[in-house]
């Protein structure tokens, strides 16, 4: 939360809280009604990491059967404190370094 938000009495902002259209009461109400638990695809990432251990985003994606991109879901889990970097790096298929992610215990 920024200092300006704190001064204005506003709560956490996206991505730490569901986004909404500013000035719209209905959009704000809808954002506040969102369940703060993990989404279906975030649960897919959790299940993959639980079953296969620490992985890169590329490795997580390779374990997924669906077409959805899981990297944004891993980022969401990172913002929620559910996953963390291991400090290890692995090479991607294009020989670039990638962070390795694990579940927070």
N, C-alpha and C positions, 0 to 999 in steps of 0.2 A: 504494500500500500504506500502510495507516495505521501509526502508531507502535506501537499495541497489537499489530497483526499481526506487525510486525518483532520485537517483544519475545517473542511467542509462537512465533516461527519459522515462521509461515504465509507462503505465497507470495502472489502477486497475486490479487486478488479480482475477481469479476464487476464491470464488463464487460471487464476486462483479461485475464480467464481464464474458461474455461467454468464455469458455475455447477453446483453440486451440493447435495444434501441433506446438511447437516452431521450428522455422526455415522453416516452410512451408507457403509460401505466400498465397496459395489458402485457407488453413485452417484458417489463420489469417483473410483473406477477408471474409470468411463465418462467422466467429465469430463476426466480426464487423457489418455484415448485419442483425444480429438477432435483432428482435424487442424487446425493453426493457420493453414493457408492460407485464402484467401478462399472464401466459399460461392458457390454457383451464382448467387444473386441479387446478391451483392456484385459478382460478375464482370459481371453485366448493367449495374450502375451504372458500373463501370470502362469497359466497352465504350461506353456512351452518352457518357460524358464524353470518352473518347478520340476518338470520331467527331464529336461536336458542340461540343466545347470547353466552357468554363466555363458552368454552368447553375445555376439555383435548384432546390430540391427539386421545386417544381411543374413546372418545365420538364423535369426528369429523368423525372418520373412520366409526363408527356405523351408522351415518346418511347418509353415501354414499352408493349408490346402486351398484356401479361398483366394479371391482376386484382390481383396482389400489390402491397402498398404498399412502395415502395422507400426511403422516408425512413429507416426503422430500419436498413436496409442501408447507407445513406450514413453514418449515425451510427456504425455499426460500423467502417466504413472510416476515419472520422475518428479513432476511438479507436486504430486500428491505425496511424495516421500515413500512410495511403494517399491521403487527400484533405485539402484545406485551404481556408479562406476566401480569396477573392481580395482582400477589402477593399471590393469593389463591392457595391452593393445594387440590386435591381431591384424593380419593383412587381409584385405578384401580380395575378391576375384580379380580386381584390376590393380592389385599390388599396392593399395593405399592403406594407411593405418586407420584402424577403427577402434573405438572404445568398446570394451567388454562390459556388459551389464548383468547384474544379479538382483535377486529379490532381497529386500531389506528384511532381516529376521526379527 
